[in-house]
Structures are given as structure tokens and as C-alpha cells.
Amino acid sequence: MGAQLRVYKRRIRSVTATKKITKAMEMIAASRVVKAQRKVAASTPYATELTRAVTAVGTGSNTKHPLTTEPETATRSAVLLLTSDRGLAGAFNSNAIKAAEQLTERLEAAGKEVDTYIVGRRGLAHYNFRERKVVESWSGFTDEPSYADAKNVAVPLIEAIEKETAEGGVDEIHIVYTEFISMMTQTAIDSRLLPLSLEEVAEESSTKGEILPLFDFEPSAEDVLDALLPRYVESRIYNAMLQSAASKHAATRRAMKSATDNAGDLINSLSRLANAARQAEITQEISEIVGGTAALADATAGSDK
């Protein structure tokens, strides 16, 4: 029994140490998600207004531009997948990867070739393990992305959309990321980044009761679109990266809270087992003492005779 009690106590110490780690990680994630939420709130209005400006230019001119012009027959698509560099976030990465794979299947079913770009070590490891081609990848900044990181990611995508498909270019760009809805809800979604669907933006604005502003183009609408193209792509990618970071921290907080609660339940269970083992050990020792006393009494009574 003594050995069994020592095993329980050793496991309790181990689980208690793990509980302290998961609790600390939960508190760190909780502080980071608040900062990430503020960045999302700060970047969203800029991305929204820039989209409105691009829509106004596109609807107010007949200029054909890769930013707003639908290709007659799209044959090649780029998919940008946003994951994290670290795990311990529940199903955060797996949901984003699953959404990207479903999008890829839909595009391939439509007869399009797919070029995959990945942000985050988890997504890259998933594709490398399955020996799937990745055009380009980035990592090391997913927890706290900056606008400079978004610009670095946007550069090859902009170059691809500006090239002809025969030269390795793409007709459209899709992005897959995890949208932050609340501390308890984060959803992996995919959206088309380019070409911008002018009808959808206009319809969304009319639904909200908004009126698109009128612009004068100087020197021309095409030059304006050329200037807005990198800004639009960068802002959308940056906002998606911030949404993904906030979602990851919220998922980590939730996962670590669950791990902490489970560790507490396990400690309580092990403590009950340890108490039962200790009580059994004490009972056995008392029985041995009583038995020894009785045997000694019997031996003493026999010698007196």
C-alpha cells in the first residue's frame, strides 16, 4: 500500500505543476486577446473605407483592372491560408486548414489550378507532411502581426494577379482565415480578395442604408486603381491577420481554461484515491498491531501456565 500511495502523491504533484502552467498560459492569452481585439477594431474602419473607395472608382469608370474586372474564364487561383505558429489552441488551426482544403476542392472542381500561400508554421507543417506544394510561406509573427508583415505577404500575391496566367500569374485571390466574432466564437471563413465584387459591396452598402461617395479621378481612374491595388490588398490581409491572431488567443484561452479545469478534477480524483489508499494502509497497520498484540498476549498466557 505504501508504494501505491507514493504513486498517487507523485501524480498529484505532476498534475499540480501542469495546472500552474496551463493557468499561466490562460492568463497570458486573456491579456493578449484584449490587445488583439483593439487592433482589429482600429484596422477595420480603414479596410472598410478603402474597399468603399475602390468600389466607387470601379463603378464610376469603365476601366478594366485586375482589382475590379472579372476574368472571362478563370483558370488559376491563389489561396492564402492564415494559421498560427504555435498550437495549444484547440481546433483553431485544424478548422482553418479544413476550410482551405474545402475551398481548394471547390476551385479544382470548377477546373481551376490552385496556388497555395501559407502564413504560420502549423499550416505549413500540415502541407509539408502531406507533400503538397506551397508557393510561398511566412512565419514568426502570427501572434502579433504588423502592417509590415502584411505588406510582405501581399507582394507576391499582387505580382501574381498582375501577371498573365501563362507566365505563372493567377486570375483571382482567395483568403482563408478565422474571423473573430466573440471570446467564445471564432469561425474559419474564406473570401475572395481579388477581383473585388463590386455588386456585393454595393448591395451590402445599400442594405446598411449607406450611400457610396462620388469621386473625381485625377489623373485617371486606372492610375487611381493602380495606386489603390497594393493598399487594398495589404489592408485586407492585415485585417485578416489581426482577426486570426485575436481568434487564436481566444482559442488558446479557452483551451487552457479547459485544461486547467480538467487538471483540477484529476487532482481531486487522485486525492480521493490517495486518501483511500492511506486509510487502507492505516487500517492494515492497525490490524497488524492488534493481531501482534493478541499473539503476544496468547504467548504470555501460555508461558504463565
Residue pairs with C-beta under 8 A, 6 or more apart in sequence:
1 277
1 280
1 281
1 284
2 281
4 277
5 274
5 277
5 278
5 281
8 270
8 273
8 274
8 277
9 274
11 270
12 267
12 270
12 271
12 274
15 263
15 266
15 267
15 270
16 263
16 267
18 259
18 263
19 260
19 263
19 264
19 267
22 256
22 259
22 260
22 263
23 256
23 260
25 88
25 252
25 256
26 252
26 253
26 256
26 257
26 260
29 249
29 250
29 252
29 253
29 256
30 249
30 253
32 143
32 144
32 249
33 183
33 246
33 249
33 250
33 253
36 144
36 180
36 242
36 245
36 246
36 249
37 180
37 246
39 242
39 245
39 246
40 180
40 239
40 242
40 243
40 246
43 235
43 238
43 239
43 242
44 239
46 235
47 235
47 236
47 238
47 239
50 228
50 231
50 232
50 235
51 196
51 201
51 232
51 236
52 201
52 205
52 212
52 213
53 213
53 215
53 228
54 67
54 68
54 196
54 225
54 228
54 232
55 196
55 198
55 201
55 202
55 205
55 212
56 212
56 213
56 214
56 215
57 68
57 215
57 217
57 221
57 224
57 225
57 228
58 65
58 67
58 68
58 196
58 198
58 225
59 198
59 202
59 212
60 214
60 215
60 217
60 221
61 217
61 221
61 222
63 220
63 221
63 222
63 225
65 222
65 225
65 226
65 229
66 161
66 162
66 194
66 195
66 229
67 194
67 195
67 196
67 225
67 228
67 229
67 232
68 195
68 196
68 198
68 225
69 195
70 195
71 171
71 172
71 195
74 112
74 171
74 172
75 111
75 112
75 113
75 165
75 171
76 112
76 113
76 114
76 115
76 165
76 169
76 170
76 171
77 107
77 112
77 113
77 114
77 115
77 170
77 171
77 172
77 173
77 174
78 114
78 115
78 116
78 117
78 135
78 157
78 160
78 161
78 170
78 172
78 173
78 174
79 100
79 103
79 104
79 107
79 114
79 115
79 116
79 117
79 173
79 174
79 175
79 176
79 190
80 117
80 118
80 119
80 153
80 157
80 173
80 174
80 175
80 176
80 193
80 237
81 96
81 97
81 100
81 116
81 117
81 118
81 119
81 120
81 123
81 176
81 177
82 96
82 119
82 120
82 123
82 142
82 175
82 176
82 177
82 178
82 240
82 241
82 244
83 93
83 96
83 97
83 118
83 119
83 120
83 121
83 122
83 123
83 124
83 126
83 142
83 244
84 92
84 93
84 120
84 121
84 122
84 142
84 143
84 244
84 245
84 248
85 120
85 121
85 122
85 139
85 140
85 141
85 142
85 143
86 121
86 122
86 142
86 143
87 93
87 122
88 252
88 255
88 256
89 248
89 251
89 252
89 255
90 251
90 252
90 254
90 255
91 251
92 178
92 186
92 247
92 248
92 251
92 252
93 120
93 122
93 123
93 126
95 178
95 188
96 123
96 176
96 177
96 178
96 188
96 244
97 122
97 123
97 126
98 188
99 176
99 188
99 189
99 190
100 116
100 123
100 176
100 190
102 190
103 174
103 176
103 190
104 114
104 116
107 114
107 174
108 114
112 171
115 135
115 160
115 170
116 127
116 132
116 133
116 134
116 135
117 134
117 135
117 136
117 137
117 153
117 156
117 157
118 124
118 127
118 134
118 136
118 137
118 138
119 137
119 138
119 139
119 142
119 153
119 241
120 138
120 139
120 142
121 139
123 137
124 134
124 137
124 139
127 133
127 134
128 134
135 156
136 156
138 149
138 152
138 153
141 149
142 241
142 244
142 245
142 248
143 245
143 248
143 249
144 245
145 238
145 241
145 242
145 245
147 234
147 238
149 238
149 241
150 234
150 235
150 237
150 238
150 241
151 230
151 234
153 237
153 241
154 230
154 233
154 234
154 237
157 173
157 193
157 233
157 237
158 229
158 230
158 233
160 168
160 169
160 170
160 173
161 169
161 170
161 171
161 172
161 173
161 194
162 169
163 169
163 170
165 171
172 192
172 194
172 195
173 192
173 193
173 194
173 233
174 190
174 191
174 192
174 193
175 190
175 191
175 192
175 193
175 236
175 237
175 240
176 188
176 189
176 190
177 188
177 189
177 240
177 241
177 243
177 244
178 186
178 187
178 188
178 189
178 243
178 244
178 247
178 248
179 186
179 187
179 188
179 189
179 243
179 247
180 186
180 243
180 246
180 247
180 250
181 187
183 250
183 253
183 254
184 250
184 254
186 247
186 250
186 251
193 233
193 236
193 237
194 233
196 232
202 212
205 211
205 212
215 224
217 223
217 224
218 224
